[in-house]
Amino acid sequence: MNSTRNADAAATILRLTLGVLYLAHSLQKIFVFTLPGAAGFFVSVGLPGWLAYVTTFIELAGGIALLLGFQVRWVALVLLPFMLGAMSVHLHNGWSFTSPNGGWEYPAFWAIALVVQGLLGGGLYAVGAARSPRQAVSA
């Protein structure tokens, strides 16, 4: 495997992992906490309740888009402020996820992973991925 193919494979693994996690995270808001419950949590941390609905939709759509490999760079860019917002909610809890109410390192890691995904692009098997002439020759 050449270095370009390795980078494409790495981008694909990261994309699929982020997609599954975002899908699970959004479905948890819908089916476990419920949307009104998520809205209540948002209000309890000083955010408007309606933002829970927007966040859930963006996470759900973003997770699906990442799994499909659709507009991966843009999707990562759209998801980033939501993850930074989640990080800000947990800042006062401390660093570690084991802190009461969770720390900020987990959303910080997600934010960094989104930046990396945005830089790498969709990788292999992404829907609508343009192939460069160099990729077409080496494939």
C-alpha positions as CSV (number, residue, x, y, z in Angstrom):
1,M,0.0,0.0,0.0
2,N,1.4,3.4,-0.9
3,S,1.2,6.4,1.5
4,T,-1.8,8.0,-0.4
5,R,-3.7,4.7,-0.1
6,N,-2.8,4.5,3.6
7,A,-4.1,8.1,4.2
8,D,-7.3,7.3,2.3
9,A,-7.8,4.2,4.4
10,A,-7.2,6.1,7.6
11,A,-9.6,8.8,6.5
12,T,-12.2,6.1,5.8
13,I,-11.8,4.5,9.2
14,L,-12.0,7.8,11.0
15,R,-15.1,8.8,8.9
16,L,-16.9,5.6,9.6
17,T,-16.1,5.8,13.3
18,L,-17.2,9.4,13.7
19,G,-20.4,8.5,11.7
20,V,-21.3,5.6,13.9
21,L,-20.6,7.6,17.1
22,Y,-22.7,10.6,15.9
23,L,-25.5,8.4,14.9
24,A,-25.5,6.7,18.3
25,H,-25.2,10.0,20.1
26,S,-28.2,11.5,18.3
27,L,-30.3,8.3,18.6
28,Q,-29.6,8.3,22.3
29,K,-31.0,11.8,22.6
30,I,-34.1,10.7,20.7
31,F,-34.8,7.2,22.2
32,V,-33.2,7.2,25.6
33,F,-33.3,10.8,26.9
34,T,-36.1,11.9,24.5
35,L,-36.0,15.2,22.8
36,P,-37.9,17.0,25.6
37,G,-35.5,15.4,28.1
38,A,-32.5,16.6,26.0
39,A,-34.1,20.1,25.8
40,G,-34.4,20.1,29.6
41,F,-30.8,19.2,30.0
42,F,-29.8,22.1,27.6
43,V,-31.9,24.5,29.7
44,S,-30.3,23.2,32.9
45,V,-26.8,24.2,31.6
46,G,-28.0,27.6,30.4
47,L,-28.7,26.9,26.8
48,P,-32.0,27.4,25.0
49,G,-34.1,24.2,24.9
50,W,-34.8,24.5,21.2
51,L,-31.0,24.1,20.6
52,A,-31.4,20.4,21.7
53,Y,-33.6,19.8,18.7
54,V,-31.3,21.5,16.3
55,T,-28.3,19.7,17.8
56,T,-30.0,16.3,17.6
57,F,-30.9,16.9,13.9
58,I,-27.4,18.1,13.0
59,E,-25.8,15.1,14.8
60,L,-28.2,12.6,13.1
61,A,-27.8,14.1,9.6
62,G,-24.0,14.5,10.1
63,G,-23.7,10.9,11.3
64,I,-25.5,9.6,8.2
65,A,-23.5,11.9,5.9
66,L,-20.3,10.7,7.4
67,L,-21.2,7.1,7.1
68,L,-22.1,7.7,3.4
69,G,-19.0,9.8,2.9
70,F,-21.2,12.7,1.6
71,Q,-19.5,16.2,1.7
72,V,-17.3,15.0,4.5
73,R,-15.1,18.2,4.8
74,W,-18.3,20.4,5.1
75,V,-20.0,18.0,7.5
76,A,-17.0,18.0,9.8
77,L,-16.9,21.8,9.7
78,V,-20.7,22.0,10.5
79,L,-20.3,19.5,13.4
80,L,-17.3,21.2,14.9
81,P,-19.1,24.1,16.6
82,F,-21.6,21.7,18.2
83,M,-18.8,19.7,19.7
84,L,-17.0,22.8,20.9
85,G,-20.3,23.8,22.5
86,A,-20.5,20.4,24.3
87,M,-16.9,20.9,25.4
88,S,-17.8,24.3,26.9
89,V,-20.6,22.8,28.9
90,H,-18.2,20.4,30.5
91,L,-15.3,22.8,31.1
92,H,-16.3,23.5,34.7
93,N,-16.4,19.7,35.5
94,G,-12.7,19.3,35.0
95,W,-10.6,17.3,32.5
96,S,-11.5,13.7,33.0
97,F,-14.6,12.0,31.7
98,T,-14.8,10.3,35.1
99,S,-15.4,13.7,36.8
100,P,-18.9,14.2,38.1
101,N,-21.1,15.1,35.1
102,G,-18.2,14.3,32.7
103,G,-15.1,16.2,31.9
104,W,-14.2,18.0,28.7
105,E,-11.5,15.7,27.3
106,Y,-14.0,13.5,25.4
107,P,-15.7,16.3,23.5
108,A,-12.3,17.9,22.9
109,F,-11.1,14.6,21.4
110,W,-14.2,14.6,19.1
111,A,-13.5,18.2,18.1
112,I,-9.9,17.3,17.1
113,A,-11.0,14.2,15.3
114,L,-13.4,16.4,13.3
115,V,-10.6,18.8,12.4
116,V,-8.5,15.8,11.2
117,Q,-11.4,14.5,9.2
118,G,-11.9,17.8,7.6
119,L,-8.2,17.9,6.6
120,L,-8.2,14.4,5.3
121,G,-11.5,14.4,3.5
122,G,-13.7,11.4,3.0
123,G,-11.2,8.7,2.1
124,L,-12.2,5.5,0.3
125,Y,-15.7,4.7,-0.8
126,A,-17.1,8.2,-0.1
127,V,-20.2,9.1,-2.0
128,G,-19.4,11.5,-4.8
129,A,-15.7,11.5,-4.1
130,A,-13.9,13.0,-7.0
131,R,-10.9,11.0,-8.2
132,S,-7.9,12.9,-9.2
133,P,-6.1,11.8,-12.4
134,R,-3.2,10.5,-10.2
135,Q,-5.7,8.3,-8.2
136,A,-7.2,7.0,-11.4
137,V,-3.8,5.9,-12.8
138,S,-2.7,4.2,-9.6
139,A,-6.0,2.4,-8.9
